Amino acid sequence: MIEINLISPSRVESTERAEPTALPGLVGGLLILVLGLAGIAYAYLTLSNRLQALKRQIAEAQAKLESLKPVLNKVGELQQRKDAVERRFQAIDALARSRTLPGHVLMDLARSMPELAWLSRFSATGGSFVAEGFARQERALTDLVNNLNRTDYFENVRIVSWEVPPGQETGKFVINGVITNPLALPAETPPTPQR
């Protein structure tokens, strides 16, 4: 029997199939690997350049700080000298204000004395005083105490004792209290060093 093939050979399907090759996948993988390595190299170089720039800035800042240390030391010295001068001025001012205190105390004491009372002794120690004297009436003594308490230089004045000997009109008294200085500066805390 003779067979005639009427179909062209190009149309004949081959029963053999070609095996797929791994070449396109290999090329794609290599391409991805090369691109990944290039990205990593770019990131490394970029970060390396930034790191070098930051190191350079740090070195410049440290050099500038070192060059400013003498100036900072000088500023600290000047601040200490300024504080010392201010303390001296405060001490001088406090002395000047306290220098006038005895005159003011005696003036207020003289102004506060009623007509029927007089002092025989007055002593001041620290910030307190004791006064002894005589009064013709107890009312004169209470007027003295009230007058002293109203002044700027006396506080907490009180009667310690009042005695009128039998048969006499004049009594002996002792008073005490606190002497204040309204001109004194309030106590300040020393300034803290500034940095």
C-alpha positions in Angstrom: 0.0 0.0 0.0 1.1 3.3 -0.8 0.5 6.3 1.3 0.4 9.8 0.0 0.8 12.7 2.3 -1.3 15.5 1.1 -0.5 17.8 4.0 2.5 20.0 3.8 5.3 19.1 6.1 5.1 22.4 7.9 1.6 21.7 9.0 2.4 18.4 10.2 2.5 18.4 13.9 5.5 17.0 15.3 5.0 14.5 18.0 8.2 15.5 19.5 8.1 18.5 21.8 11.2 20.7 22.3 12.4 20.8 25.8 12.1 24.3 27.4 15.5 25.8 28.0 16.5 27.5 31.3 18.3 30.2 29.5 15.6 33.0 29.8 15.1 32.3 33.6 18.8 32.3 34.1 19.2 35.6 32.3 16.4 37.2 34.3 17.8 36.0 37.6 21.3 37.3 36.7 19.7 40.6 35.7 17.9 40.9 39.0 21.1 39.9 40.9 23.1 42.6 39.1 20.5 45.2 39.7 20.3 44.3 43.4 24.1 44.5 43.8 24.1 47.9 41.9 21.4 49.2 44.3 23.3 48.0 47.4 26.6 49.5 46.0 24.8 52.8 45.4 23.2 52.9 48.9 26.6 52.0 50.4 28.4 54.8 48.5 25.7 57.3 49.4 25.7 56.4 53.1 29.5 56.4 53.1 29.6 59.9 51.6 27.0 61.2 54.1 29.0 59.6 56.9 32.2 61.2 55.8 30.4 64.6 55.5 29.0 64.2 59.1 32.5 63.2 60.4 33.9 66.3 58.8 31.2 68.5 60.3 31.8 67.0 63.8 35.5 67.6 63.5 34.9 71.2 62.4 32.5 71.8 65.3 35.0 70.3 67.8 37.8 72.5 66.4 35.5 75.5 66.8 34.6 74.5 70.3 38.3 74.2 71.2 39.0 77.6 69.7 36.2 79.1 71.8 37.3 77.5 75.1 39.6 80.4 76.1 36.7 82.8 75.4 34.3 80.7 77.6 36.9 80.6 80.4 37.3 84.4 80.1 33.5 84.8 80.3 33.4 82.6 83.4 36.1 84.7 85.1 34.4 87.9 84.2 31.1 86.5 85.6 32.8 85.6 88.9 34.4 89.1 89.1 31.0 90.7 88.4 29.4 88.6 91.1 32.2 89.5 93.6 31.8 93.2 92.8 28.0 93.0 93.2 28.4 91.3 96.6 30.8 94.1 97.7 28.3 96.8 96.6 25.5 95.0 98.5 27.7 94.9 101.6 28.6 98.6 101.3 25.0 99.5 100.8 23.9 97.4 103.8 26.6 99.1 105.9 25.4 102.5 104.7 21.8 101.7 105.5 22.6 100.3 109.0 24.9 103.3 109.8 21.9 105.5 110.1 19.9 103.1 112.3 21.0 104.4 115.7 20.0 108.0 114.8 16.6 106.9 113.6 16.1 104.7 116.7 16.9 107.6 119.0 14.8 110.0 117.0 11.7 107.7 117.1 12.4 107.0 120.8 12.4 110.8 121.6 9.3 111.4 119.5 7.4 108.6 121.2 8.1 109.8 124.8 4.9 111.2 126.5 5.3 114.3 128.8 4.9 112.3 132.0 7.5 109.7 131.3 11.3 109.7 131.0 14.1 107.1 130.5 16.9 106.4 132.9 18.6 103.7 130.9 18.4 102.4 127.3 20.5 99.5 126.0 20.3 97.7 122.6 22.0 94.4 121.9 21.7 92.7 118.5 18.2 93.4 117.3 16.5 93.8 120.7 16.4 96.6 123.4 15.7 97.1 127.1 14.6 100.5 128.5 14.2 101.5 132.1 12.6 104.7 133.3 10.0 106.5 135.3 6.4 107.6 134.6 4.0 109.7 136.7 1.0 107.7 135.5 0.5 104.2 134.1 -1.3 105.8 131.2 2.0 107.5 130.2 3.7 104.2 130.1 1.0 102.6 127.9 1.2 105.6 125.6 5.0 105.1 125.3 4.6 101.4 124.4 1.8 102.1 121.9 3.8 105.0 120.3 6.9 102.9 119.9 4.9 100.0 118.3 3.6 102.5 115.7 7.1 103.5 114.6 9.1 102.0 111.7 12.1 101.1 113.9 10.4 99.3 116.9 8.3 96.1 117.0 6.8 93.9 119.7 7.4 96.5 122.5 5.9 95.3 125.8 6.0 96.2 129.4 8.2 93.9 131.5 7.5 95.5 134.9 5.7 98.5 136.4 6.1 99.3 140.1 4.8 102.3 142.1 6.4 102.4 145.6 3.8 103.0 148.3 3.2 106.7 148.9 4.8 107.9 145.7 3.2 109.2 142.5 6.1 108.1 140.2 6.5 104.5 139.2 9.4 102.6 137.8 9.1 100.6 134.6 11.1 98.3 132.3 10.1 97.7 128.7 11.7 95.6 125.9 11.2 94.9 122.3 12.8 94.5 118.9 14.6 97.1 116.8 14.0 96.8 113.1 15.6 98.5 110.1 13.1 99.2 107.4 16.0 100.5 105.2 17.8 97.1 105.3 17.9 95.1 102.1 16.1 91.8 102.2 18.4 88.8 102.4 19.1 87.5 99.0 20.4 84.1 98.0 23.8 84.2 96.3 23.6 84.0 92.5 24.2 80.7 91.0 26.9 80.4 88.3 25.5 80.4 84.8 26.9 78.1 82.2 
